[in-house]
């Protein structure tokens, strides 16, 4: 997993706002959004839930997608290569 929270994040291919969705709903939403992307594409996620700073990196570790940037409430996730 790549993560660089201090550098300027890379450009994104798709953006979504999941609002204040919590852990379970957030995971379902991320899975659905990532499934529509091609490997290497980047999803910009806006997630306002206070648990997102813990939940999104954990989800990326579990799924193998790359967390490129994490500055709450903005996250950039790169779809893993197949």
PyMOL Python script that loads the backbone (N, CA, C, O; Angstrom):
from pymol import cmd

cmd.read_pdbstr("""\
ATOM      1  N   UNK A   1       0.845  -1.176   0.000  1.00  0.00           N
ATOM      2  CA  UNK A   1       0.000   0.000   0.000  1.00  0.00           C
ATOM      3  C   UNK A   1       0.883   1.229   0.000  1.00  0.00           C
ATOM      4  O   UNK A   1       1.814   1.332   0.799  1.00  0.00           O
ATOM      5  N   UNK A   2       0.595   2.162  -0.894  1.00  0.00           N
ATOM      6  CA  UNK A   2       1.314   3.419  -0.922  1.00  0.00           C
ATOM      7  C   UNK A   2       0.470   4.458  -0.204  1.00  0.00           C
ATOM      8  O   UNK A   2      -0.743   4.540  -0.396  1.00  0.00           O
ATOM      9  N   UNK A   3       1.137   5.246   0.627  1.00  0.00           N
ATOM     10  CA  UNK A   3       0.426   6.348   1.283  1.00  0.00           C
ATOM     11  C   UNK A   3       1.382   7.495   1.457  1.00  0.00           C
ATOM     12  O   UNK A   3       2.503   7.319   1.934  1.00  0.00           O
ATOM     13  N   UNK A   4       0.939   8.667   1.071  1.00  0.00           N
ATOM     14  CA  UNK A   4       1.733   9.861   1.241  1.00  0.00           C
ATOM     15  C   UNK A   4       0.787  10.969   1.653  1.00  0.00           C
ATOM     16  O   UNK A   4       0.154  11.606   0.811  1.00  0.00           O
ATOM     17  N   UNK A   5       0.695  11.193   2.940  1.00  0.00           N
ATOM     18  CA  UNK A   5      -0.273  12.157   3.453  1.00  0.00           C
ATOM     19  C   UNK A   5       0.239  13.585   3.398  1.00  0.00           C
ATOM     20  O   UNK A   5      -0.535  14.521   3.594  1.00  0.00           O
ATOM     21  N   UNK A   6       1.546  13.777   3.131  1.00  0.00           N
ATOM     22  CA  UNK A   6       2.065  15.134   3.147  1.00  0.00           C
ATOM     23  C   UNK A   6       2.271  15.708   1.751  1.00  0.00           C
ATOM     24  O   UNK A   6       2.188  16.923   1.576  1.00  0.00           O
ATOM     25  N   UNK A   7       2.538  14.871   0.755  1.00  0.00           N
ATOM     26  CA  UNK A   7       2.752  15.361  -0.600  1.00  0.00           C
ATOM     27  C   UNK A   7       1.414  15.691  -1.261  1.00  0.00           C
ATOM     28  O   UNK A   7       0.352  15.261  -0.811  1.00  0.00           O
ATOM     29  N   UNK A   8       1.501  16.460  -2.332  1.00  0.00           N
ATOM     30  CA  UNK A   8       0.298  16.795  -3.091  1.00  0.00           C
ATOM     31  C   UNK A   8      -0.257  15.530  -3.727  1.00  0.00           C
ATOM     32  O   UNK A   8       0.483  14.820  -4.408  1.00  0.00           O
ATOM     33  N   UNK A   9      -1.534  15.224  -3.528  1.00  0.00           N
ATOM     34  CA  UNK A   9      -2.095  13.995  -4.081  1.00  0.00           C
ATOM     35  C   UNK A   9      -2.141  14.025  -5.599  1.00  0.00           C
ATOM     36  O   UNK A   9      -2.203  15.089  -6.214  1.00  0.00           O
ATOM     37  N   UNK A  10      -2.111  12.835  -6.193  1.00  0.00           N
ATOM     38  CA  UNK A  10      -2.196  12.734  -7.645  1.00  0.00           C
ATOM     39  C   UNK A  10      -3.608  13.076  -8.098  1.00  0.00           C
ATOM     40  O   UNK A  10      -4.542  13.129  -7.297  1.00  0.00           O
ATOM     41  N   UNK A  11      -3.740  13.306  -9.398  1.00  0.00           N
ATOM     42  CA  UNK A  11      -5.050  13.605  -9.947  1.00  0.00           C
ATOM     43  C   UNK A  11      -5.950  12.384  -9.827  1.00  0.00           C
ATOM     44  O   UNK A  11      -5.477  11.250  -9.759  1.00  0.00           O
ATOM     45  N   UNK A  12      -7.254  12.634  -9.803  1.00  0.00           N
ATOM     46  CA  UNK A  12      -8.187  11.521  -9.678  1.00  0.00           C
ATOM     47  C   UNK A  12      -8.953  11.313 -10.974  1.00  0.00           C
ATOM     48  O   UNK A  12      -9.079  12.223 -11.793  1.00  0.00           O
ATOM     49  N   UNK A  13      -9.457  10.107 -11.141  1.00  0.00           N
ATOM     50  CA  UNK A  13     -10.274   9.759 -12.302  1.00  0.00           C
ATOM     51  C   UNK A  13     -11.760   9.909 -11.996  1.00  0.00           C
ATOM     52  O   UNK A  13     -12.546  10.273 -12.870  1.00  0.00           O
ATOM     53  N   UNK A  14     -12.142   9.625 -10.745  1.00  0.00           N
ATOM     54  CA  UNK A  14     -13.543   9.672 -10.323  1.00  0.00           C
ATOM     55  C   UNK A  14     -13.591  10.228  -8.901  1.00  0.00           C
ATOM     56  O   UNK A  14     -12.702   9.958  -8.094  1.00  0.00           O
ATOM     57  N   UNK A  15     -14.620  10.998  -8.601  1.00  0.00           N
ATOM     58  CA  UNK A  15     -14.817  11.529  -7.248  1.00  0.00           C
ATOM     59  C   UNK A  15     -16.159  11.075  -6.716  1.00  0.00           C
ATOM     60  O   UNK A  15     -17.116  10.896  -7.469  1.00  0.00           O
ATOM     61  N   UNK A  16     -16.215  10.892  -5.401  1.00  0.00           N
ATOM     62  CA  UNK A  16     -17.495  10.599  -4.754  1.00  0.00           C
ATOM     63  C   UNK A  16     -17.497  11.177  -3.356  1.00  0.00           C
ATOM     64  O   UNK A  16     -16.451  11.316  -2.721  1.00  0.00           O
ATOM     65  N   UNK A  17     -18.675  11.508  -2.891  1.00  0.00           N
ATOM     66  CA  UNK A  17     -18.878  12.034  -1.548  1.00  0.00           C
ATOM     67  C   UNK A  17     -19.751  11.028  -0.813  1.00  0.00           C
ATOM     68  O   UNK A  17     -20.922  10.853  -1.150  1.00  0.00           O
ATOM     69  N   UNK A  18     -19.182  10.364   0.193  1.00  0.00           N
ATOM     70  CA  UNK A  18     -19.943   9.368   0.945  1.00  0.00           C
ATOM     71  C   UNK A  18     -20.536   9.966   2.220  1.00  0.00           C
ATOM     72  O   UNK A  18     -21.116   9.254   3.040  1.00  0.00           O
ATOM     73  N   UNK A  19     -20.387  11.266   2.375  1.00  0.00           N
ATOM     74  CA  UNK A  19     -20.986  11.958   3.508  1.00  0.00           C
ATOM     75  C   UNK A  19     -20.461  11.455   4.832  1.00  0.00           C
ATOM     76  O   UNK A  19     -19.251  11.357   5.039  1.00  0.00           O
ATOM     77  N   UNK A  20     -21.388  11.132   5.737  1.00  0.00           N
ATOM     78  CA  UNK A  20     -20.999  10.663   7.071  1.00  0.00           C
ATOM     79  C   UNK A  20     -21.218   9.157   7.219  1.00  0.00           C
ATOM     80  O   UNK A  20     -21.448   8.666   8.323  1.00  0.00           O
ATOM     81  N   UNK A  21     -21.145   8.428   6.102  1.00  0.00           N
ATOM     82  CA  UNK A  21     -21.322   6.967   6.152  1.00  0.00           C
ATOM     83  C   UNK A  21     -20.286   6.357   7.095  1.00  0.00           C
ATOM     84  O   UNK A  21     -19.096   6.664   7.013  1.00  0.00           O
ATOM     85  N   UNK A  22     -20.754   5.493   7.986  1.00  0.00           N
ATOM     86  CA  UNK A  22     -19.890   4.830   8.946  1.00  0.00           C
ATOM     87  C   UNK A  22     -19.228   3.600   8.364  1.00  0.00           C
ATOM     88  O   UNK A  22     -19.386   3.302   7.180  1.00  0.00           O
ATOM     89  N   UNK A  23     -18.502   2.902   9.176  1.00  0.00           N
ATOM     90  CA  UNK A  23     -17.647   1.785   8.783  1.00  0.00           C
ATOM     91  C   UNK A  23     -18.272   0.813   7.787  1.00  0.00           C
ATOM     92  O   UNK A  23     -17.737   0.646   6.691  1.00  0.00           O
ATOM     93  N   UNK A  24     -19.365   0.178   8.124  1.00  0.00           N
ATOM     94  CA  UNK A  24     -19.983  -0.820   7.251  1.00  0.00           C
ATOM     95  C   UNK A  24     -20.490  -0.229   5.955  1.00  0.00           C
ATOM     96  O   UNK A  24     -20.217  -0.758   4.877  1.00  0.00           O
ATOM     97  N   UNK A  25     -21.230   0.872   6.053  1.00  0.00           N
ATOM     98  CA  UNK A  25     -21.750   1.528   4.855  1.00  0.00           C
ATOM     99  C   UNK A  25     -20.622   2.087   4.005  1.00  0.00           C
ATOM    100  O   UNK A  25     -20.690   2.058   2.776  1.00  0.00           O
ATOM    101  N   UNK A  26     -19.588   2.595   4.656  1.00  0.00           N
ATOM    102  CA  UNK A  26     -18.437   3.130   3.943  1.00  0.00           C
ATOM    103  C   UNK A  26     -17.737   2.031   3.145  1.00  0.00           C
ATOM    104  O   UNK A  26     -17.385   2.240   1.984  1.00  0.00           O
ATOM    105  N   UNK A  27     -17.537   0.879   3.750  1.00  0.00           N
ATOM    106  CA  UNK A  27     -16.881  -0.243   3.065  1.00  0.00           C
ATOM    107  C   UNK A  27     -17.687  -0.688   1.848  1.00  0.00           C
ATOM    108  O   UNK A  27     -17.115  -0.958   0.792  1.00  0.00           O
ATOM    109  N   UNK A  28     -19.000  -0.766   1.986  1.00  0.00           N
ATOM    110  CA  UNK A  28     -19.855  -1.171   0.869  1.00  0.00           C
ATOM    111  C   UNK A  28     -19.770  -0.139  -0.252  1.00  0.00           C
ATOM    112  O   UNK A  28     -19.667  -0.503  -1.423  1.00  0.00           O
ATOM    113  N   UNK A  29     -19.812   1.120   0.093  1.00  0.00           N
ATOM    114  CA  UNK A  29     -19.741   2.192  -0.906  1.00  0.00           C
ATOM    115  C   UNK A  29     -18.384   2.190  -1.618  1.00  0.00           C
ATOM    116  O   UNK A  29     -18.324   2.333  -2.840  1.00  0.00           O
ATOM    117  N   UNK A  30     -17.304   2.028  -0.862  1.00  0.00           N
ATOM    118  CA  UNK A  30     -15.974   1.990  -1.479  1.00  0.00           C
ATOM    119  C   UNK A  30     -15.845   0.816  -2.440  1.00  0.00           C
ATOM    120  O   UNK A  30     -15.314   0.964  -3.541  1.00  0.00           O
ATOM    121  N   UNK A  31     -16.326  -0.339  -2.026  1.00  0.00           N
ATOM    122  CA  UNK A  31     -16.253  -1.521  -2.891  1.00  0.00           C
ATOM    123  C   UNK A  31     -17.008  -1.276  -4.193  1.00  0.00           C
ATOM    124  O   UNK A  31     -16.503  -1.592  -5.270  1.00  0.00           O
ATOM    125  N   UNK A  32     -18.198  -0.723  -4.104  1.00  0.00           N
ATOM    126  CA  UNK A  32     -19.004  -0.462  -5.297  1.00  0.00           C
ATOM    127  C   UNK A  32     -18.315   0.540  -6.218  1.00  0.00           C
ATOM    128  O   UNK A  32     -18.278   0.349  -7.434  1.00  0.00           O
ATOM    129  N   UNK A  33     -17.779   1.591  -5.645  1.00  0.00           N
ATOM    130  CA  UNK A  33     -17.111   2.618  -6.454  1.00  0.00           C
ATOM    131  C   UNK A  33     -15.852   2.068  -7.114  1.00  0.00           C
ATOM    132  O   UNK A  33     -15.602   2.337  -8.289  1.00  0.00           O
ATOM    133  N   UNK A  34     -15.062   1.302  -6.373  1.00  0.00           N
ATOM    134  CA  UNK A  34     -13.809   0.766  -6.917  1.00  0.00           C
ATOM    135  C   UNK A  34     -14.072  -0.270  -8.002  1.00  0.00           C
ATOM    136  O   UNK A  34     -13.261  -0.421  -8.916  1.00  0.00           O
ATOM    137  N   UNK A  35     -15.186  -0.981  -7.917  1.00  0.00           N
ATOM    138  CA  UNK A  35     -15.470  -2.020  -8.909  1.00  0.00           C
ATOM    139  C   UNK A  35     -15.702  -1.440 -10.300  1.00  0.00           C
ATOM    140  O   UNK A  35     -15.540  -2.142 -11.298  1.00  0.00           O
ATOM    141  N   UNK A  36     -16.077  -0.171 -10.373  1.00  0.00           N
ATOM    142  CA  UNK A  36     -16.316   0.452 -11.675  1.00  0.00           C
ATOM    143  C   UNK A  36     -15.047   1.035 -12.298  1.00  0.00           C
ATOM    144  O   UNK A  36     -15.070   1.486 -13.443  1.00  0.00           O
ATOM    145  N   UNK A  37     -13.942   1.029 -11.551  1.00  0.00           N
ATOM    146  CA  UNK A  37     -12.689   1.593 -12.050  1.00  0.00           C
ATOM    147  C   UNK A  37     -11.807   0.530 -12.691  1.00  0.00           C
ATOM    148  O   UNK A  37     -11.909  -0.656 -12.377  1.00  0.00           O
ATOM    149  N   UNK A  38     -10.944   0.974 -13.591  1.00  0.00           N
ATOM    150  CA  UNK A  38      -9.931   0.097 -14.163  1.00  0.00           C
ATOM    151  C   UNK A  38      -8.713   0.110 -13.251  1.00  0.00           C
ATOM    152  O   UNK A  38      -8.501   1.080 -12.524  1.00  0.00           O
ATOM    153  N   UNK A  39      -7.904  -0.958 -13.274  1.00  0.00           N
ATOM    154  CA  UNK A  39      -6.687  -0.978 -12.452  1.00  0.00           C
ATOM    155  C   UNK A  39      -5.830   0.267 -12.712  1.00  0.00           C
ATOM    156  O   UNK A  39      -5.617   0.673 -13.854  1.00  0.00           O
ATOM    157  N   UNK A  40      -5.351   0.852 -11.623  1.00  0.00           N
ATOM    158  CA  UNK A  40      -4.511   2.041 -11.701  1.00  0.00           C
ATOM    159  C   UNK A  40      -5.263   3.349 -11.637  1.00  0.00           C
ATOM    160  O   UNK A  40      -4.656   4.391 -11.388  1.00  0.00           O
ATOM    161  N   UNK A  41      -6.584   3.328 -11.857  1.00  0.00           N
ATOM    162  CA  UNK A  41      -7.349   4.564 -11.757  1.00  0.00           C
ATOM    163  C   UNK A  41      -7.470   4.990 -10.304  1.00  0.00           C
ATOM    164  O   UNK A  41      -7.344   4.177  -9.389  1.00  0.00           O
ATOM    165  N   UNK A  42      -7.716   6.287 -10.107  1.00  0.00           N
ATOM    166  CA  UNK A  42      -7.738   6.873  -8.768  1.00  0.00           C
ATOM    167  C   UNK A  42      -9.129   7.406  -8.442  1.00  0.00           C
ATOM    168  O   UNK A  42      -9.750   8.112  -9.237  1.00  0.00           O
ATOM    169  N   UNK A  43      -9.594   7.048  -7.256  1.00  0.00           N
ATOM    170  CA  UNK A  43     -10.875   7.512  -6.728  1.00  0.00           C
ATOM    171  C   UNK A  43     -10.612   8.541  -5.641  1.00  0.00           C
ATOM    172  O   UNK A  43      -9.871   8.271  -4.696  1.00  0.00           O
ATOM    173  N   UNK A  44     -11.212   9.719  -5.766  1.00  0.00           N
ATOM    174  CA  UNK A  44     -11.160  10.729  -4.724  1.00  0.00           C
ATOM    175  C   UNK A  44     -12.427  10.577  -3.887  1.00  0.00           C
ATOM    176  O   UNK A  44     -13.536  10.668  -4.413  1.00  0.00           O
ATOM    177  N   UNK A  45     -12.266  10.350  -2.601  1.00  0.00           N
ATOM    178  CA  UNK A  45     -13.393  10.123  -1.697  1.00  0.00           C
ATOM    179  C   UNK A  45     -13.444  11.246  -0.672  1.00  0.00           C
ATOM    180  O   UNK A  45     -12.434  11.591  -0.059  1.00  0.00           O
ATOM    181  N   UNK A  46     -14.627  11.807  -0.496  1.00  0.00           N
ATOM    182  CA  UNK A  46     -14.874  12.724   0.609  1.00  0.00           C
ATOM    183  C   UNK A  46     -15.693  11.949   1.631  1.00  0.00           C
ATOM    184  O   UNK A  46     -16.810  11.515   1.349  1.00  0.00           O
ATOM    185  N   UNK A  47     -15.122  11.779   2.826  1.00  0.00           N
ATOM    186  CA  UNK A  47     -15.780  11.004   3.889  1.00  0.00           C
ATOM    187  C   UNK A  47     -15.677  11.791   5.192  1.00  0.00           C
ATOM    188  O   UNK A  47     -14.584  11.992   5.720  1.00  0.00           O
ATOM    189  N   UNK A  48     -16.810  12.230   5.699  1.00  0.00           N
ATOM    190  CA  UNK A  48     -16.826  13.090   6.890  1.00  0.00           C
ATOM    191  C   UNK A  48     -16.986  12.357   8.218  1.00  0.00           C
ATOM    192  O   UNK A  48     -16.877  12.972   9.279  1.00  0.00           O
ATOM    193  N   UNK A  49     -17.240  11.062   8.174  1.00  0.00           N
ATOM    194  CA  UNK A  49     -17.394  10.306   9.417  1.00  0.00           C
ATOM    195  C   UNK A  49     -16.106  10.412  10.236  1.00  0.00           C
ATOM    196  O   UNK A  49     -15.018  10.297   9.671  1.00  0.00           O
ATOM    197  N   UNK A  50     -16.199  10.630  11.553  1.00  0.00           N
ATOM    198  CA  UNK A  50     -14.995  10.752  12.364  1.00  0.00           C
ATOM    199  C   UNK A  50     -14.133   9.482  12.382  1.00  0.00           C
ATOM    200  O   UNK A  50     -12.952   9.547  12.723  1.00  0.00           O
ATOM    201  N   UNK A  51     -14.706   8.341  12.021  1.00  0.00           N
ATOM    202  CA  UNK A  51     -13.945   7.100  11.981  1.00  0.00           C
ATOM    203  C   UNK A  51     -13.210   6.875  10.664  1.00  0.00           C
ATOM    204  O   UNK A  51     -12.405   5.950  10.556  1.00  0.00           O
ATOM    205  N   UNK A  52     -13.479   7.711   9.662  1.00  0.00           N
ATOM    206  CA  UNK A  52     -12.871   7.533   8.337  1.00  0.00           C
ATOM    207  C   UNK A  52     -11.341   7.515   8.360  1.00  0.00           C
ATOM    208  O   UNK A  52     -10.748   6.727   7.625  1.00  0.00           O
ATOM    209  N   UNK A  53     -10.673   8.345   9.168  1.00  0.00           N
ATOM    210  CA  UNK A  53      -9.207   8.296   9.180  1.00  0.00           C
ATOM    211  C   UNK A  53      -8.640   6.930   9.599  1.00  0.00           C
ATOM    212  O   UNK A  53      -7.504   6.598   9.261  1.00  0.00           O
ATOM    213  N   UNK A  54      -9.416   6.162  10.318  1.00  0.00           N
ATOM    214  CA  UNK A  54      -9.012   4.795  10.680  1.00  0.00           C
ATOM    215  C   UNK A  54      -9.572   3.781   9.688  1.00  0.00           C
ATOM    216  O   UNK A  54      -8.879   2.841   9.298  1.00  0.00           O
ATOM    217  N   UNK A  55     -10.813   3.969   9.284  1.00  0.00           N
ATOM    218  CA  UNK A  55     -11.518   2.992   8.455  1.00  0.00           C
ATOM    219  C   UNK A  55     -10.978   2.892   7.029  1.00  0.00           C
ATOM    220  O   UNK A  55     -10.813   1.788   6.511  1.00  0.00           O
ATOM    221  N   UNK A  56     -10.705   4.016   6.395  1.00  0.00           N
ATOM    222  CA  UNK A  56     -10.273   3.978   5.000  1.00  0.00           C
ATOM    223  C   UNK A  56      -8.885   3.345   4.851  1.00  0.00           C
ATOM    224  O   UNK A  56      -8.718   2.490   3.982  1.00  0.00           O
ATOM    225  N   UNK A  57      -7.884   3.721   5.654  1.00  0.00           N
ATOM    226  CA  UNK A  57      -6.599   3.021   5.536  1.00  0.00           C
ATOM    227  C   UNK A  57      -6.715   1.519   5.815  1.00  0.00           C
ATOM    228  O   UNK A  57      -6.060   0.713   5.154  1.00  0.00           O
ATOM    229  N   UNK A  58      -7.540   1.145   6.783  1.00  0.00           N
ATOM    230  CA  UNK A  58      -7.726  -0.280   7.090  1.00  0.00           C
ATOM    231  C   UNK A  58      -8.372  -0.995   5.918  1.00  0.00           C
ATOM    232  O   UNK A  58      -7.965  -2.107   5.579  1.00  0.00           O
ATOM    233  N   UNK A  59      -9.374  -0.381   5.287  1.00  0.00           N
ATOM    234  CA  UNK A  59     -10.036  -0.978   4.132  1.00  0.00           C
ATOM    235  C   UNK A  59      -9.037  -1.159   2.990  1.00  0.00           C
ATOM    236  O   UNK A  59      -9.036  -2.192   2.321  1.00  0.00           O
ATOM    237  N   UNK A  60      -8.198  -0.170   2.772  1.00  0.00           N
ATOM    238  CA  UNK A  60      -7.183  -0.272   1.714  1.00  0.00           C
ATOM    239  C   UNK A  60      -6.203  -1.410   1.998  1.00  0.00           C
ATOM    240  O   UNK A  60      -5.856  -2.166   1.090  1.00  0.00           O
ATOM    241  N   UNK A  61      -5.761  -1.539   3.229  1.00  0.00           N
ATOM    242  CA  UNK A  61      -4.853  -2.645   3.589  1.00  0.00           C
ATOM    243  C   UNK A  61      -5.512  -3.995   3.340  1.00  0.00           C
ATOM    244  O   UNK A  61      -4.878  -4.910   2.814  1.00  0.00           O
ATOM    245  N   UNK A  62      -6.769  -4.121   3.711  1.00  0.00           N
ATOM    246  CA  UNK A  62      -7.480  -5.394   3.555  1.00  0.00           C
ATOM    247  C   UNK A  62      -7.763  -5.744   2.095  1.00  0.00           C
ATOM    248  O   UNK A  62      -7.764  -6.920   1.732  1.00  0.00           O
ATOM    249  N   UNK A  63      -8.000  -4.746   1.266  1.00  0.00           N
ATOM    250  CA  UNK A  63      -8.374  -5.006  -0.123  1.00  0.00           C
ATOM    251  C   UNK A  63      -7.197  -4.934  -1.089  1.00  0.00           C
ATOM    252  O   UNK A  63      -7.297  -5.421  -2.215  1.00  0.00           O
ATOM    253  N   UNK A  64      -6.096  -4.340  -0.672  1.00  0.00           N
ATOM    254  CA  UNK A  64      -4.928  -4.229  -1.538  1.00  0.00           C
ATOM    255  C   UNK A  64      -4.898  -2.991  -2.412  1.00  0.00           C
ATOM    256  O   UNK A  64      -3.972  -2.826  -3.207  1.00  0.00           O
ATOM    257  N   UNK A  65      -5.890  -2.113  -2.288  1.00  0.00           N
ATOM    258  CA  UNK A  65      -5.879  -0.861  -3.043  1.00  0.00           C
ATOM    259  C   UNK A  65      -4.903   0.107  -2.379  1.00  0.00           C
ATOM    260  O   UNK A  65      -4.671   0.031  -1.173  1.00  0.00           O
ATOM    261  N   UNK A  66      -4.336   1.012  -3.166  1.00  0.00           N
ATOM    262  CA  UNK A  66      -3.339   1.935  -2.640  1.00  0.00           C
ATOM    263  C   UNK A  66      -3.947   3.220  -2.115  1.00  0.00           C
ATOM    264  O   UNK A  66      -4.728   3.878  -2.802  1.00  0.00           O
ATOM    265  N   UNK A  67      -3.585   3.569  -0.895  1.00  0.00           N
ATOM    266  CA  UNK A  67      -4.019   4.843  -0.324  1.00  0.00           C
ATOM    267  C   UNK A  67      -2.947   5.871  -0.667  1.00  0.00           C
ATOM    268  O   UNK A  67      -1.859   5.856  -0.091  1.00  0.00           O
ATOM    269  N   UNK A  68      -3.254   6.753  -1.595  1.00  0.00           N
ATOM    270  CA  UNK A  68      -2.285   7.727  -2.079  1.00  0.00           C
ATOM    271  C   UNK A  68      -2.217   8.967  -1.204  1.00  0.00           C
ATOM    272  O   UNK A  68      -1.148   9.557  -1.045  1.00  0.00           O
ATOM    273  N   UNK A  69      -3.342   9.364  -0.638  1.00  0.00           N
ATOM    274  CA  UNK A  69      -3.391  10.559   0.198  1.00  0.00           C
ATOM    275  C   UNK A  69      -4.535  10.434   1.188  1.00  0.00           C
ATOM    276  O   UNK A  69      -5.597   9.893   0.880  1.00  0.00           O
ATOM    277  N   UNK A  70      -4.289  10.947   2.382  1.00  0.00           N
ATOM    278  CA  UNK A  70      -5.317  10.920   3.427  1.00  0.00           C
ATOM    279  C   UNK A  70      -5.221  12.212   4.226  1.00  0.00           C
ATOM    280  O   UNK A  70      -4.375  12.360   5.107  1.00  0.00           O
ATOM    281  N   UNK A  71      -6.101  13.132   3.899  1.00  0.00           N
ATOM    282  CA  UNK A  71      -6.220  14.387   4.646  1.00  0.00           C
ATOM    283  C   UNK A  71      -7.697  14.588   4.907  1.00  0.00           C
ATOM    284  O   UNK A  71      -8.412  15.165   4.088  1.00  0.00           O
ATOM    285  N   UNK A  72      -8.147  14.111   6.046  1.00  0.00           N
ATOM    286  CA  UNK A  72      -9.571  14.107   6.375  1.00  0.00           C
ATOM    287  C   UNK A  72     -10.193  15.454   6.061  1.00  0.00           C
ATOM    288  O   UNK A  72      -9.673  16.474   6.513  1.00  0.00           O
ATOM    289  N   UNK A  73     -11.259  15.503   5.323  1.00  0.00           N
ATOM    290  CA  UNK A  73     -12.146  14.426   4.888  1.00  0.00           C
ATOM    291  C   UNK A  73     -11.859  13.910   3.473  1.00  0.00           C
ATOM    292  O   UNK A  73     -12.690  13.201   2.906  1.00  0.00           O
ATOM    293  N   UNK A  74     -10.702  14.250   2.892  1.00  0.00           N
ATOM    294  CA  UNK A  74     -10.386  13.852   1.515  1.00  0.00           C
ATOM    295  C   UNK A  74      -9.397  12.688   1.488  1.00  0.00           C
ATOM    296  O   UNK A  74      -8.392  12.697   2.199  1.00  0.00           O
ATOM    297  N   UNK A  75      -9.691  11.699   0.668  1.00  0.00           N
ATOM    298  CA  UNK A  75      -8.846  10.505   0.525  1.00  0.00           C
ATOM    299  C   UNK A  75      -8.715  10.175  -0.959  1.00  0.00           C
ATOM    300  O   UNK A  75      -9.666  10.338  -1.724  1.00  0.00           O
ATOM    301  N   UNK A  76      -7.552   9.717  -1.356  1.00  0.00           N
ATOM    302  CA  UNK A  76      -7.341   9.276  -2.745  1.00  0.00           C
ATOM    303  C   UNK A  76      -6.883   7.841  -2.716  1.00  0.00           C
ATOM    304  O   UNK A  76      -5.893   7.498  -2.069  1.00  0.00           O
ATOM    305  N   UNK A  77      -7.624   6.994  -3.435  1.00  0.00           N
ATOM    306  CA  UNK A  77      -7.375   5.560  -3.433  1.00  0.00           C
ATOM    307  C   UNK A  77      -7.140   5.112  -4.873  1.00  0.00           C
ATOM    308  O   UNK A  77      -7.923   5.418  -5.772  1.00  0.00           O
ATOM    309  N   UNK A  78      -6.047   4.381  -5.070  1.00  0.00           N
ATOM    310  CA  UNK A  78      -5.736   3.857  -6.395  1.00  0.00           C
ATOM    311  C   UNK A  78      -6.118   2.396  -6.472  1.00  0.00           C
ATOM    312  O   UNK A  78      -5.734   1.593  -5.621  1.00  0.00           O
ATOM    313  N   UNK A  79      -6.887   2.056  -7.514  1.00  0.00           N
ATOM    314  CA  UNK A  79      -7.314   0.674  -7.681  1.00  0.00           C
ATOM    315  C   UNK A  79      -6.111  -0.205  -7.962  1.00  0.00           C
ATOM    316  O   UNK A  79      -5.256   0.124  -8.784  1.00  0.00           O
ATOM    317  N   UNK A  80      -6.062  -1.327  -7.267  1.00  0.00           N
ATOM    318  CA  UNK A  80      -4.939  -2.258  -7.415  1.00  0.00           C
ATOM    319  C   UNK A  80      -4.911  -2.862  -8.813  1.00  0.00           C
ATOM    320  O   UNK A  80      -5.922  -2.924  -9.511  1.00  0.00           O
ATOM    321  N   UNK A  81      -3.731  -3.297  -9.190  1.00  0.00           N
ATOM    322  CA  UNK A  81      -3.585  -4.029 -10.446  1.00  0.00           C
ATOM    323  C   UNK A  81      -4.133  -5.421 -10.205  1.00  0.00           C
ATOM    324  O   UNK A  81      -4.027  -5.946  -9.097  1.00  0.00           O
ATOM    325  N   UNK A  82      -4.713  -6.020 -11.220  1.00  0.00           N
ATOM    326  CA  UNK A  82      -5.292  -7.367 -11.058  1.00  0.00           C
ATOM    327  C   UNK A  82      -4.267  -8.402 -10.844  1.00  0.00           C
ATOM    328  O   UNK A  82      -4.599  -9.578 -10.693  1.00  0.00           O
TER     329      UNK A  82
END
""", "prot")
cmd.dss("prot")
cmd.show_as("cartoon", "prot")
cmd.util.cbc("prot")
cmd.orient("prot")
